[in-house]
Amino acid sequence: MSESATIQVREQSKRFGDNTVLDRVSLSIAAGELLVLVGPSGCGKSTLLRCIAGLEEPTRGEIRIDGRLCNDVSPRDRDLAMVFQSYALYPHMTVAENLAFSLSVRGIPRDESARRVRAAAQRLGLDGLLDRLPRALSGGQRQRVALGRAIVRQPRAFLFDEPLSNLDASLRGQVRVELKRLHQELGATMVYVTHDQVEAMTLADRIAVLKGGTLQQVGSPADLFHAPANKFVAGFIGSPPMNFFDARYRKADNSVHGDGFELTLRSQMLRAGLGETPIEIGWRPTSFAPTDGEAPCSGIVDVIESLGHESCLHLDVGRARAMAIVPEKCAVPIERGAAVRFTVPPEEIHVFDKATGRAIRPDDAAEN
């Protein structure tokens, strides 16, 4: 393998006519890092990847690979390998010929090409498929051939544009594990685009969340899950998604309350004067703790979904809808249509400015 590259994106913007697809996005990707770009459809993640690859020209900003300005460098000369959503295999070529094609174009000697093809095939479990044509392969096998075609090039970085979206759920999980293992074995720089936040959480060293062409937050999966920068990130990262409620803050006892709940926050959680600021609070479905005693929260169970070892409850908390995950054999009897009392640990309550969506953290607290 070639030495892994660092990639810097500085103040990157991209417009198509009057439509701004990327708005001053800046990212630094370390050598050997697997960074996942995630966000809803149309957020600009694939456009950003194509700008890094050289397939799109940015309207403004810089792309640097190992410190070298690459805005005017052709895709071929950036030494990056891209794996697309479609497998893009040559239908008339065998697996071995597909794997070797880019090497022959680059003038790699036949012996070296054969060695690289054998190594990639072994790594990806394609040894017994080298003589087959793409039409004789399953979707997962075709995607592994597409990965192998990138690996044999020994690029300085890999770029993946939703490579698993054409696979069914079980195959996605299988190939995702193979990709994670591949990254661990190669130690290569990888930039991976997906709209699937579960895929992002399981694969990434760090995740960059995009919305409407702007960067919302960059951090480890744990950072984004436990300390989201704003309501959008909190709602996008995590499955099932976070529950949100309109709330009011009471400084006297450092609590938040609204229809169906009254919860105490961590000490000095909120800055002084927040009583005048409309807020929302959120907690994750796994933070729900039902009790058969006195409790500060209550809701009416509407739907119960059995997931085997646990159940997903859909309930009405005041005028808001919420989801809760509880053990299948919950200590508190739960039935459809029944009222359920529950608590939420103070450290698992997230607070957001209702006007801006920005998370309000303990660092925002003012001395009383």
C-alpha positions in Angstrom: 0.0 0.0 0.0 1.0 3.6 -0.6 1.5 5.8 2.4 -1.9 7.1 3.6 -2.7 10.7 2.8 -4.0 13.6 4.9 -6.9 15.6 3.3 -7.8 19.2 4.1 -11.0 20.8 3.0 -10.8 24.6 3.5 -13.8 26.9 3.2 -15.3 24.7 0.5 -18.4 26.1 -1.3 -20.2 24.8 -4.3 -23.0 26.3 -6.2 -25.0 25.1 -9.2 -26.6 28.3 -10.6 -28.4 29.9 -7.7 -28.4 26.7 -5.6 -25.7 26.6 -2.9 -25.0 22.9 -2.3 -21.9 23.4 0.0 -21.4 26.5 2.2 -17.9 27.1 3.5 -17.2 23.6 4.7 -13.9 23.0 6.4 -12.5 19.5 7.4 -9.2 18.0 8.3 -8.9 14.2 7.7 -5.9 12.5 9.3 -3.8 9.9 7.6 -5.3 6.5 8.2 -8.6 7.9 9.5 -12.0 6.7 8.4 -14.2 9.8 8.3 -17.9 9.4 7.5 -19.9 12.2 5.8 -23.5 11.7 6.9 -26.8 13.7 6.5 -30.1 13.6 4.7 -30.5 13.4 0.9 -29.5 16.7 -0.7 -27.3 17.9 2.2 -24.1 18.1 0.0 -22.2 15.1 1.2 -21.7 13.4 -2.2 -20.9 16.8 -3.8 -18.1 17.3 -1.2 -16.7 13.8 -1.9 -16.7 14.5 -5.6 -14.9 17.8 -5.0 -12.2 15.9 -3.0 -12.0 13.4 -5.9 -11.7 16.1 -8.5 -14.9 15.2 -10.3 -16.5 18.5 -9.3 -14.8 21.9 -9.3 -15.5 23.9 -6.1 -16.9 27.4 -6.5 -14.5 28.6 -3.7 -12.1 27.1 -1.2 -9.2 24.6 -1.3 -8.6 20.9 -1.4 -5.2 19.9 -0.1 -3.8 16.3 -0.1 -0.7 16.0 2.1 -0.6 19.8 2.0 -0.5 20.0 -1.8 -3.1 22.3 -3.3 -5.1 20.1 -5.6 -7.9 22.3 -7.0 -6.4 22.2 -10.5 -5.0 18.6 -10.2 -6.8 16.1 -12.4 -8.6 13.2 -10.7 -6.1 10.7 -12.1 -3.2 12.6 -10.6 -4.7 12.8 -7.0 -4.0 9.1 -6.4 -7.4 8.5 -4.8 -9.6 5.5 -5.5 -13.4 6.0 -5.6 -16.0 3.3 -5.0 -19.5 4.3 -6.3 -23.0 3.3 -5.3 -23.3 1.4 -8.6 -20.7 -1.4 -9.0 -19.6 -0.1 -12.4 -18.1 -3.5 -13.4 -17.3 -4.3 -17.0 -19.9 -7.0 -17.8 -17.7 -8.7 -20.5 -14.7 -9.1 -18.2 -14.1 -11.8 -15.6 -13.6 -10.8 -12.0 -9.8 -11.1 -12.4 -9.9 -8.9 -15.5 -12.1 -6.3 -13.7 -9.6 -6.3 -10.8 -6.6 -5.9 -13.1 -8.0 -3.4 -15.6 -6.9 -0.2 -13.9 -3.4 -1.6 -13.4 -3.0 -2.4 -17.1 -4.1 1.1 -18.0 -1.5 2.5 -15.6 1.2 0.3 -17.2 1.8 -1.9 -14.1 3.9 -5.0 -15.1 1.9 -8.2 -15.6 3.6 -10.1 -12.7 3.0 -7.3 -10.2 -0.6 -6.9 -11.4 -1.2 -10.6 -10.9 0.3 -10.5 -7.4 -2.0 -7.6 -6.4 -5.1 -9.2 -7.9 -4.4 -12.5 -6.0 -3.8 -10.5 -2.7 -7.0 -8.5 -3.1 -9.0 -11.6 -4.0 -7.8 -13.4 -1.0 -8.5 -10.5 1.4 -12.0 -10.2 0.1 -12.9 -13.8 -0.3 -13.0 -13.7 -4.1 -10.4 -16.5 -4.7 -12.9 -19.0 -6.2 -14.7 -16.3 -8.3 -11.9 -14.9 -10.4 -13.0 -16.7 -13.6 -16.7 -15.6 -13.3 -18.4 -12.8 -15.1 -20.3 -10.1 -13.1 -23.7 -11.5 -14.1 -22.9 -14.7 -12.2 -22.2 -12.9 -8.9 -24.5 -11.8 -6.1 -24.8 -8.2 -5.2 -22.5 -8.6 -2.2 -19.9 -10.3 -4.4 -20.1 -7.6 -7.0 -19.5 -4.9 -4.3 -16.5 -6.8 -3.1 -15.1 -6.8 -6.7 -15.6 -3.1 -6.8 -13.7 -2.8 -3.5 -11.0 -5.1 -4.8 -10.6 -2.9 -7.9 -9.9 0.0 -5.6 -7.5 -1.9 -3.3 -5.2 -3.2 -6.1 -4.5 0.4 -7.1 -2.9 1.0 -3.7 -4.1 4.6 -3.6 -3.3 7.1 -0.9 -7.0 7.4 0.1 -10.3 5.6 -0.6 -13.5 7.5 -1.3 -16.8 5.7 -0.9 -20.1 7.1 -2.2 -22.9 5.1 -0.5 -21.4 1.8 -1.6 -23.9 -0.4 0.3 -27.2 1.3 -0.6 -28.0 -1.2 -3.4 -27.7 -4.2 -1.0 -30.4 -5.7 1.1 -30.3 -5.3 4.9 -28.4 -8.6 5.7 -25.8 -8.0 3.0 -25.3 -4.4 4.1 -24.5 -5.6 7.5 -22.1 -8.3 6.2 -20.2 -6.0 3.8 -20.1 -3.2 6.5 -18.1 -5.6 8.7 -15.8 -6.4 5.8 -15.2 -2.7 5.2 -14.4 -2.1 8.9 -12.0 -5.1 8.9 -10.5 -3.8 5.6 -9.8 -0.4 7.2 -8.2 -2.0 10.2 -5.9 -4.1 8.0 -4.9 -1.5 5.5 -4.7 1.5 7.8 -5.7 3.6 4.9 -7.3 7.0 4.8 -11.0 6.6 3.9 -13.8 9.1 3.4 -17.2 7.4 3.3 -20.6 8.9 2.4 -23.9 7.6 3.7 -27.3 8.8 4.7 -27.6 5.8 7.1 -26.6 7.0 10.6 -26.3 3.4 11.8 -23.7 2.8 9.1 -22.0 6.0 10.1 -21.9 5.1 13.8 -20.5 1.5 13.3 -17.9 2.4 10.7 -16.5 5.8 11.6 -13.5 7.0 13.6 -15.1 10.4 13.2 -18.4 11.6 11.7 -19.1 14.9 9.9 -22.8 15.7 9.9 -24.1 17.9 7.1 -27.4 19.7 6.7 -28.3 22.0 3.8 -24.7 22.2 2.7 -23.4 23.4 6.1 -21.3 21.4 8.6 -23.2 20.8 11.8 -20.7 18.9 13.9 -17.6 16.7 13.6 -16.6 14.2 16.2 -16.4 10.6 17.3 -19.6 8.5 17.2 -19.7 8.7 21.1 -19.3 12.5 21.0 -22.2 13.0 18.6 -24.4 10.5 20.5 -23.8 11.8 24.0 -23.0 15.5 23.3 -24.8 16.6 20.1 -24.1 20.2 19.1 -27.7 21.0 18.2 -31.2 19.5 17.9 -30.6 18.4 14.3 -27.6 16.3 15.2 -29.4 14.9 18.3 -32.4 13.9 16.2 -30.3 12.5 13.3 -27.8 10.4 15.3 -29.2 7.5 17.2 -31.8 4.8 16.4 -34.6 5.1 17.4 -34.2 8.9 17.3 -34.3 11.2 20.3 -37.6 12.4 21.8 -38.1 16.2 22.0 -40.5 18.2 24.1 -41.3 21.9 24.6 -40.3 22.9 28.2 -39.9 25.7 30.7 -36.9 26.1 33.0 -37.4 26.8 36.7 -34.2 28.3 38.2 -35.3 27.8 41.8 -34.8 24.1 41.7 -32.9 23.7 38.4 -35.7 21.8 36.8 -37.5 21.7 33.5 -41.2 21.0 33.2 -43.9 20.7 30.5 -46.9 18.6 29.7 -46.5 15.3 31.4 -43.1 15.7 32.9 -41.1 17.6 35.5 -37.4 16.7 35.7 -34.4 17.9 37.7 -31.3 18.8 35.7 -27.6 18.4 36.6 -26.3 21.0 39.0 -25.6 24.3 37.2 -26.8 22.8 33.9 -28.2 26.0 32.6 -26.9 29.5 32.4 -28.6 32.2 34.5 -31.4 34.1 32.9 -32.5 31.1 30.8 -36.0 31.4 32.1 -36.7 34.0 29.4 -35.4 31.7 26.6 -37.8 29.2 25.1 -36.2 25.8 25.3 -36.8 22.2 24.2 -35.5 19.2 26.0 -34.7 15.7 24.6 -34.0 12.3 25.9 -33.2 9.0 24.1 -35.7 6.2 24.1 -33.2 4.1 26.0 -33.1 6.7 28.8 -36.8 5.9 29.7 -37.0 4.2 33.2 -40.6 3.0 34.1 -41.5 2.7 37.7 -44.6 1.6 39.7 -44.0 4.2 42.4 -44.2 8.0 42.4 -42.5 9.5 39.3 -42.1 13.0 37.8 -43.3 11.9 34.3 -46.2 10.0 32.9 -47.6 9.0 29.5 -50.2 6.8 27.8 -49.1 3.8 25.9 -50.4 3.7 22.4 -48.5 1.0 20.5 -46.2 -1.8 21.7 -43.7 -3.3 19.3 -42.0 -6.5 20.4 -38.3 -6.7 19.3 -37.6 -10.0 21.0 -35.4 -9.1 23.9 -36.9 -5.7 24.3 -40.0 -3.7 23.4 -40.5 -0.3 21.7 -43.3 1.7 23.3 -45.0 4.5 21.4 -46.7 6.8 24.0 -48.3 10.2 24.4 -46.5 12.4 26.9 -48.8 15.4 27.3 -49.4 16.6 23.7 -46.1 15.1 22.4 -45.4 11.7 20.9 -42.5 9.7 22.4 -40.7 6.4 22.0 -39.2 4.3 24.8 -37.2 1.1 24.8 -37.8 -1.3 27.7 -36.8 -4.9 28.5 -39.2 -7.5 27.1 -39.8 -8.7 30.6 -40.2 -5.3 32.2 -40.5 -5.2 36.0 -43.4 -2.7 35.5 -46.5 -4.2 33.7 -47.1 -2.2 30.5 -50.2 -2.5 28.4 -51.7 -0.7 25.5 -53.9 2.2 26.6 -52.5 2.2 30.2 -50.8 5.1 31.9 -47.1 4.5 32.7 -45.0 6.5 35.1 -41.3 7.0 34.4 -38.1 8.9 35.2 -35.2 10.1 33.1 -31.7 10.3 34.6 -30.5 13.9 34.8 -27.3 13.3 33.0 -29.3 11.9 30.0 -31.4 15.0 29.5 -30.4 17.3 26.6 -31.4 21.0 26.5 -31.7 23.1 23.3 -32.4 26.7 22.6 -35.8 26.5 20.9 -35.1 29.5 18.5 -31.6 28.3 17.3 -31.6 24.6 18.0 -28.2 25.0 19.7 -27.4 22.7 22.6 -27.1 24.3 26.0 -24.4 22.6 28.0 -23.0 22.8 31.5 -20.2 25.1 30.1 -23.0 27.6 29.4 -23.9 27.9 33.0 -23.2 31.1 34.7 -22.2 31.4 38.4 -25.2 32.0 40.6 
